[in-house]
Structures are given as structure tokens and as C-alpha cells.
Amino acid sequence: MPSESGRKDFESTKKMKGVMGKYFMELMKGPEEGQKTAWCTSVGPAELLRALGFNVYFPENHGAMLGATRMATDLIPVANARGFSPDICSYLTSDIGSYLKGESPFHKMKMPGPPKADVLVFNTNQCRDVKDWFQWYAREWDVPCVGIHTPRSVGELDDSIIDDVAKQTEALVPALEDVVGQRLDIDKLKEIVGLSRQCTDLWKAVLETAANVPSPITFFDGTVQMGPAVVLRGHPDAIDYYETLLAELKQRVADGVAAVADEKFRVYWEGMPIWGKLRDLSTQFLELKTCVVASTYCNSWIFDALDPADPFRSMAHAYTGLFICRSDDCKEQYIADMVAKFKVDGILYHDAKTCPNNSNSRYEMPQRMQQKLGKPYLVVNGDLNDLRLYSEEQTRTNIEAFAEQLAEA
């Protein structure tokens, strides 16, 4: 059914709320039932942690919630006052500010707050900040912090790189076994990697329905629908949910139901979401009859390389093949392929002030891509969580001008 703003809500979302609610409730009950909790970066070795029987918590998900609820604005200065620079990751500063101030969106869900970690496990494939973030909590709670150091600016993803990351992942096992008090069952790991692969295949199929004209889903929908792909990969509930969502999307395609009524233009979103402004931006693009059909961000949880027959090497391949880890040549080819697949008319680059690793507009890429593809582009200056770095009026005006460019192209 259409909402008051003209958005077409998904029937499946009701089910997703139940799935995510169950995850959060189990997350909170785990320690009460004697289950150990591992914090994991969003593209860290979640499969390994699940196979060992850990309760797996993703603080970046909490960071996004702090941004979406706009709580981050009041919490970031708390972390800044503690000694964290305002220039570093605002997920980090939002989350640590939340801990220091004792305020969290979990409280509105009648939960006590994020669970205390028994171990923190990072992968630097995204940035160095995740390591600093986790090490702060490790010192605060006097618990172990272990991780994987992934190469950056990777061109060809060759065996030497994959072998190195796979060995680093395997090297985590003894320390994790000591924390959880049990040995790794390799067959259980293979089973969970297989479930993750099923999840990722379904999530990919969900996002690729946007290649249809008109698209049945937008990037803004994707930032909501990606929840299970982030926090429940390796769990059957994610597979069950995405089968339901995919069926609904296929029916929308069959019925010609458009996410944006009278869709005129199709845009690709490169970079992080602006969590506290997603609804406003979605509404503006809807009014401009412009569908943001695809993004680098939502596709970051597609892991085609996962293979239950070879769990450690395939996890290494999947988590090192991320867009954010790759060279500019690889990134530009990826964007070109996405523009072609999703029939994109223009590209929007979000330059997130505190997320340089996931901002690709700072070294002439937009200009190079325009020359290669002949597509208009817009750079929006902002941030993932810190809305003090975002100009509402300037962005609205620039997006309106961008839509005019698309009409003239």
C-alpha cells in the first residue's frame, strides 16, 4: 500500500521486523543463558563466530541506528570530549558516545543496551577505525580483541592475498576457542558458510530486481531491507526472510508496480547512506520521479565467493573482494558495470566527511567516470551520522539541479 508520502511499503517488512526483533531479543538473552558474546565488524568473520557458538553482535548496526534516529548528534561530542577526533568515523564516535552517556535506541525497544563483549573480532577490510573502536572496548572491559588485517587498494585478487587472509582467519581459532570454551566443529562452519551463501544469493537477487524498468525497489528501501543480510548471515531466518521479500518483488515486477511512480530517471548512489536524512532524501527523489536504483553500499553484503567446501579460503576471498578494498581501476569497472546493468542515467557520490575510505569523489573519480560513461554526476557533501556536516538547503538545491541535468542529457 502507498504511504502518505507516496512510498509503496513492502508487506514483507512486517515479517522483517519480527525477524530482527527476534535477533535482538536473543542477543540480549544470550548472556543470561551462559552464551558468550562476540562483537564483530559488519564484514568480519561472522560465520566463524556463529560456528563456535557465540552470540554475534555488530556495533556498526548500532551506529547506523544512532544515525537514523538522529541520536548521534548529541552523542558524538561526548566521544570528542573523551579524546576522539571529530574527523574520525562517526559510527565510532556515536557508539562510544552512546556507551559513555548511557543512551541507545535499544532503550526504546525496552532492551538494556548493547551487550557487553567477551571478545571483539575485527577485520580492517573497511578501515583502520574499526580496530581502534574495538580496542577501546577491549581496554574498557579487559577482554581480548583479535582481528584480521586485510590489504587495501587490491588490484588482482590473487592466491597470495587470499592465502594470507585465510591464514589470519584460521589463526583466530585458538583464541576464540579459549573464550567460548569449546573447539571448532569444521562441519558446523561449513554448514554456516553454506547458509551465508544462500543468504547472499537471495540478497543479490533482491537488489537485482531494480534492473527492471520501472524498478520495484529503491536504494532507500535497500538500506532498511539489508538488516538480515548484515546481522543474520549464516542464520536460516535471513534465508527465509529474503525468499519472502524476493517473491513480493517478483510479483511487483510482474504487475508493473514501480517504487517511484512515473519513474523518469535512474540514479546510482556511490558511498555511505546519510542515515539521519534517508526519509527526506527518499521523498525528494520521489517528488522528482527519480529512482535511486542501485548502490555500492547495499551491494557490500553480496559475497559470491563463499563456498562451504572451502570455508576459510572462501571467506578470505569474499571479505577481501569488497569494493572498499579494491584499487580505483577495479572500482571504476565495477561502477561502469552497475551503470550498464541498472540502466543508470546519472551517479550521485556521497562524500562522507568522517568516512574517507568509503568516499570515492576525492581523487577525480567522478570526472573520470563522466568522461568514460558520459553520465552526469553530483557530489553531495555530508556524513553517515554527523548531521552537522550536512547542509539540508544546499543538498536539496543541488539535487534539484541534478535532476534538471538528467532531463537535459
Protein Blocks (a to p, Z undefined) as FASTA:
>chain_A
ZZfkopacdfklmmmmmmmmmmmmmmmmmmmnopacddddfkbcfklmmmnopacddfkl
mmmmmmmnommmmmmmmmmmnopafkbcfklmmmmmmmmnopafklmnopabjcddfbdc
ddfklbmmlmmmmmmmmmmnopacddddddehiabdcfklmmmmmmmmmmmmmmmmmmno
pacdfklmmmmmmmmmmmmmmmmmmmmmmmpccdfbdfklmmmmmmmmmmmgoiaklmmm
mmmmmmmmmmmmmnopafbghifbdcddedjddfklmmmmmmmmmmnopacfbdfklmmm
ccfkbcfklmmlmmmmmmmmpmklpcfklmmmmmmmmmmmnopabdcddddfklmklcck
lnommmmmmmmnopacddddddfklmmlpcfklmmmmmmmmmmmmmmZZ
